[in-house]
Amino acid sequence: MLPMVATVLFAYLGTVLWSVRVSVSSSRTLPTSDFVGLQQYARLFNSERWLLSLENMVVFGAVFIVACLVLGFLLAVFIDQRVVGEGVLRTVFLYPYAMSFVATGLVWQWVLNPELGLQAAVRGLGFHTFTFDWITSQDKVMFVIALAAVWQASGLVMALMLAGLRGIDDSLWKAARIDGIPTWRVYASIVLPMLGASIGTAVVLLAVSVVKVYDVVVAMTQGGPGLASEVPGKFIMDNLFGRANIGLASAASTVLLATVLAVMAPWFYARARAARQGGRR
């Protein structure tokens, strides 16, 4: 495995360290070896476009994570009832996750296009005053992007939740029925706490997806209208390839890397702690 390990270290850790080094230089079109300290980071956080991209990422992330958790849990509870055609339903709900974000974005761009998609279809049925043009609204565009992302990722959350539900002993449900405990109370007070590991894994995976979101935004809106759907990933790519400012792009990339590590660190700590406690038992 040494060749593979060496490749990973060079191709991943090496390029990460190189990007960090470039972020503290004055590099523009080509990398330079000078050192300017945190000037690129100061420029970054003085950029209104970058601050807007962070704000959009927070809005997108809040809607995306909460909606995926709720919808994924409800789908898992539905399938856990041993419904007819369970295998087919699992496949249908999980299939969107197998699609790329580019394909998802293009499909939803067509659906939400006021001239071609849902609005045009409803107006064609005779409802001429019907309006659904959120994709062209600066105030609402991030919500429709989140809608497309939820459609894709909620199946993954369903699979994680369903695995957790199937790991719960049936005797718990029998005891709850004997005691006359309402079903909703069992889920709220017993089942959800027992799904802590599944929920934690889902939150980490979704949060990482939020930080690196790029494809679906470019496919649906190209960051528009105006800069209304600008996200950090697009800011980085634009400065890296379009504006020939690799120093600023590297600084933004380093900030995103730090964000991902901040998201992952509590999860790794919780897993390590659980493993230690399990070893003591």
Summary of the structure (lengths in Angstrom):
residues: 281
radius of gyration: 22.8
end to end distance: 33.5
largest distance: 73.1
contacts: 821
relative contact order: 0.14
helix: 75%
strand: 0%
